[in-house]
Amino acid sequence: MMPGRRTGSAPPARGVAALCCWALMLVVVLPLLILQSLDARFGAALVVQCVVVVHTGAALARVLTDVGARLIAFGFWLFSYVWLGLAPLAMLATDAYPRGFLVDADTAFVSTLLVETGLVAYSAGSALAGWRSSRTSVVLEPLLARRLAPGRVLLLCGLALLLAVILIPRQGGLAAFFLSRQAANEAAALAEPAGSADRAMAAWVLSVPAFWALVGLLHVPRFRTGDRVLRGLRWLLLPLLAAVNAVVNNPISQPRFWAGTVLLALAFGASWMRGPRAFRIGAAGVAAVVLVVFPYSDYFRYDKREPVRVVSLAEQFTSNGDYDAFQQIETGVDYVRHAGFTPSAALGPPLFFVPRAAWPGKPDDAGILLARHAGYTFDNLSAPLWIESYMWAGFPSVIAVFGLIGAVGRRIDEIRHRLRRRPGTLAALLVPAFGFYQLVLLRGSLMAIVGPLALLVCIPLLITRKHQRPAPPSAREAGYAPERAAPSPLPTGGART
């Protein structure tokens, strides 16, 4: 065989130096910075928690140096590392928690085992899906390959503008969306005297369609020639929808997780952010912002704003209620010890739309149950997916849930990476949004977020349609249809003719 250029190129390899640097930072440096400022109290729970930190830090380092853009994995491991890795490390080392309910050492040990069990199940599910990545998914691949339908996108734009005209005055007017969340809720309560659940759902019905209308309009296929009406409508609607989103999805009056989802989905959904290199840079920036800026991003939550006081990460983790995920897991383990498992509660999230009048035994929100068990006077608390699935059937349900989401998340990441050069696909729209909204899903509770999650998933499904593969061209379309047989060539004896 004559030497020459290889027809195929080897797949890109992970940067070993970058992986070691990230692993050193996440597994060694940051945990030591937290522990050195504390008077650590070692115990069995803290030992297991160190294993959790190593596991989550190493997994996050792998995602940040991966040769593909893994948005779903990034969202999962970022939440696990910060909220269930570093924050519990500070809590267990000092026995100081942001909430008042405290548990014994045995409950804390079971809680750390519960967290690590979910992480191992997720890693196993992801590894199994990666091992089978060469096989095409008969469900996810056609689903994520759906293409935007321009007509449906325009209909959604009109619906979003109509909802803005109707619902913004009912939410207190334009000024209410630039007040603190406390003042905005009070203004909405005065303008709409219905229950808080109705007001919350009205807010989601206003903000989610506006977000998807803007995203769909940005991603709708653009043609160089023809479709002048579509291009004209696009340039007319873009500034209107950008203004509506600046009002209804701004970070002042909206929850930080949702406002962050909107901003990051727009950024990571851009064509220049779909490549692995751009994803790694953007993901590193997001991780830094979550660690450094997020603790101070509740500045607009209340009317009375105190001066920003910069404190250490360890103090933030042990005093800020935003990091109560692990303490809620401990509360849930203690709740199960007294009340037992409730398998019927697993029916609550998928059947959230059934009214309690028709279903008297409808399960309560897990966050509310934990707040009542702890004796809190407020019940707007989280219930991480770890403890919510544990309350259904114990460790087996945790393993099943996290193994499933690990496998599905890995396949979604791989399919999006393969489709990254196809504009206007459902993967380009939905995966960035779900990848970051996943932090809300993991923080819980499911009953509180399943309604907005249904809107977030169903709307892009409705504005896309099944991708039709082009049929192979016929002989006449290909331009080589012979009507008669070509004459056989004359013998030339090898001479060039």
SULGICOR-V257533 format. One record per residue. RES is the residue in one letter. OMEGA is omega in whole degrees, -180 to 180 (NA if undefined). NEAR is the number of other C-alpha atoms within 10 Angstrom. Layout:
res = {RES:RES}
omega = {OMEGA:OMEGA}
near = {NEAR:NEAR}
//
This chain:
res = {M:M:P:G:R:R:T:G:S:A:P:P:A:R:G:V:A:A:L:C:C:W:A:L:M:L:V:V:V:L:P:L:L:I:L:Q:S:L:D:A:R:F:G:A:A:L:V:V:Q:C:V:V:V:V:H:T:G:A:A:L:A:R:V:L:T:D:V:G:A:R:L:I:A:F:G:F:W:L:F:S:Y:V:W:L:G:L:A:P:L:A:M:L:A:T:D:A:Y:P:R:G:F:L:V:D:A:D:T:A:F:V:S:T:L:L:V:E:T:G:L:V:A:Y:S:A:G:S:A:L:A:G:W:R:S:S:R:T:S:V:V:L:E:P:L:L:A:R:R:L:A:P:G:R:V:L:L:L:C:G:L:A:L:L:L:A:V:I:L:I:P:R:Q:G:G:L:A:A:F:F:L:S:R:Q:A:A:N:E:A:A:A:L:A:E:P:A:G:S:A:D:R:A:M:A:A:W:V:L:S:V:P:A:F:W:A:L:V:G:L:L:H:V:P:R:F:R:T:G:D:R:V:L:R:G:L:R:W:L:L:L:P:L:L:A:A:V:N:A:V:V:N:N:P:I:S:Q:P:R:F:W:A:G:T:V:L:L:A:L:A:F:G:A:S:W:M:R:G:P:R:A:F:R:I:G:A:A:G:V:A:A:V:V:L:V:V:F:P:Y:S:D:Y:F:R:Y:D:K:R:E:P:V:R:V:V:S:L:A:E:Q:F:T:S:N:G:D:Y:D:A:F:Q:Q:I:E:T:G:V:D:Y:V:R:H:A:G:F:T:P:S:A:A:L:G:P:P:L:F:F:V:P:R:A:A:W:P:G:K:P:D:D:A:G:I:L:L:A:R:H:A:G:Y:T:F:D:N:L:S:A:P:L:W:I:E:S:Y:M:W:A:G:F:P:S:V:I:A:V:F:G:L:I:G:A:V:G:R:R:I:D:E:I:R:H:R:L:R:R:R:P:G:T:L:A:A:L:L:V:P:A:F:G:F:Y:Q:L:V:L:L:R:G:S:L:M:A:I:V:G:P:L:A:L:L:V:C:I:P:L:L:I:T:R:K:H:Q:R:P:A:P:P:S:A:R:E:A:G:Y:A:P:E:R:A:A:P:S:P:L:P:T:G:G:A:R:T}
omega = {-178:178:-180:-178:180:-179:180:179:-180:179:-179:-178:178:178:-177:-180:179:179:180:180:179:179:178:-179:-172:-174:-174:-169:-177:176:179:176:179:-175:-176:179:-177:172:-170:176:-173:178:-178:-180:180:178:178:179:175:175:178:180:179:-179:-177:179:178:179:178:177:177:179:-178:178:-177:178:176:179:-176:-176:-179:179:180:179:-179:-175:175:177:-177:-177:-175:-172:-178:176:-177:-177:177:177:178:-178:-178:-180:-177:-174:177:-175:-180:179:-174:-176:-179:-178:-180:-176:180:178:178:179:177:-180:177:175:179:179:-178:177:177:180:178:178:178:179:179:178:179:179:179:178:176:178:179:-175:180:179:-179:178:-177:-179:-174:-176:177:-179:-178:177:177:-177:178:174:-175:180:179:177:179:177:178:178:178:178:180:178:178:177:179:180:-176:-168:-180:176:179:178:179:179:-177:-176:-177:-178:178:171:174:179:178:-180:179:178:178:178:178:179:178:-179:-178:-174:178:-178:-179:179:178:179:180:-180:176:178:178:178:178:-171:-175:176:177:178:-178:176:178:180:179:-180:177:-175:-178:-177:179:-177:-179:180:178:178:-180:179:179:180:178:178:180:-179:176:-175:-177:179:179:-179:175:178:179:179:176:179:-169:-179:-179:-177:-179:-176:-179:174:-175:-179:-179:178:176:177:-179:-177:-177:177:176:-178:-176:175:179:-175:-177:179:-175:180:-178:-177:179:178:-179:179:180:-180:177:177:179:179:179:180:180:-179:-171:-171:-173:-179:-178:-176:176:-177:-176:-175:-174:179:-180:-175:178:177:-179:179:-178:179:-179:177:-179:179:177:-177:-175:-178:-177:-179:177:-178:-177:-174:-178:178:176:175:177:178:179:177:178:178:180:179:-179:-173:-180:-179:179:-179:-179:180:178:179:-176:-178:180:179:-177:-175:-180:-179:-180:176:178:-179:-176:-179:-179:-177:177:175:-177:178:178:178:-180:178:178:-180:-179:-180:178:176:178:-175:178:-175:180:173:-175:-177:179:-176:180:177:176:179:178:-175:176:-176:178:179:176:-180:-179:-177:-175:172:180:-177:174:180:-179:179:179:180:179:178:-178:179:178:179:178:-178:-170:180:177:-178:173:179:176:178:180:-179:-165:-173:177:-180:-179:-179:-180:174:177:178:177:179:-180:-179:176:-1:-175:-179:-178:-173:-175:176:174:179:177:176:-177:-177:-173:-176:177:175:-178:-179:175:177:-177:-180:179:177:180:179:178:-176:178:-177:-180:179:-179:176:179:-177:178:180:177:-177:179:179:-179:-178:178:178:-180:179:179:-179:-180:-178:NA}
near = {3:4:5:6:7:7:5:6:7:6:7:9:9:13:12:11:10:15:19:15:12:21:20:15:16:22:25:14:12:14:21:13:13:20:16:10:13:15:11:17:10:11:13:13:21:22:14:19:27:18:16:27:25:19:21:26:28:22:23:27:25:22:23:27:25:20:18:21:25:27:26:26:24:24:23:24:24:25:21:27:23:20:20:26:27:27:27:32:29:27:23:23:20:17:16:16:23:17:16:10:15:16:13:9:15:11:19:25:19:18:26:26:18:21:22:23:19:26:25:17:21:27:21:18:24:23:16:15:20:15:10:13:14:8:9:12:14:8:8:14:18:15:18:23:22:21:26:26:18:20:13:17:24:20:12:23:25:16:16:25:19:12:17:22:14:12:16:21:15:19:24:19:16:12:13:21:25:19:19:22:21:14:18:24:20:15:19:23:17:13:15:17:11:11:9:13:10:12:19:14:13:17:20:19:18:26:24:21:23:28:24:26:29:23:24:25:23:17:22:21:15:16:10:7:7:9:10:11:8:16:17:10:12:19:11:11:19:17:12:14:23:16:13:22:23:15:21:25:28:20:24:21:23:23:15:18:15:20:18:18:22:24:17:20:23:18:15:22:22:17:14:11:18:23:16:17:17:14:22:21:13:17:23:15:11:15:18:12:12:15:12:14:12:13:19:13:13:17:15:20:20:15:13:10:11:8:7:8:6:11:9:11:18:23:19:18:25:23:15:13:15:16:24:26:25:27:27:26:28:24:25:28:25:23:18:17:12:10:11:14:16:15:14:12:19:16:12:19:17:13:13:17:10:11:10:11:8:8:9:8:11:17:19:11:22:26:23:19:18:23:21:14:16:19:12:15:8:9:16:13:23:27:32:27:24:30:28:26:25:25:25:20:18:20:18:13:18:26:22:16:19:24:23:17:18:26:21:17:23:23:23:21:22:20:20:27:19:13:19:19:13:14:18:24:27:26:28:28:27:22:23:27:26:20:22:25:24:21:21:22:20:20:23:24:23:25:18:22:16:19:17:17:18:11:16:20:14:12:16:26:19:13:22:23:17:16:14:10:6:6:6:8:9:10:10:9:9:9:9:9:10:9:6:6:6:7:6:6:6:6:7:8:6:6:6:5:4}
//
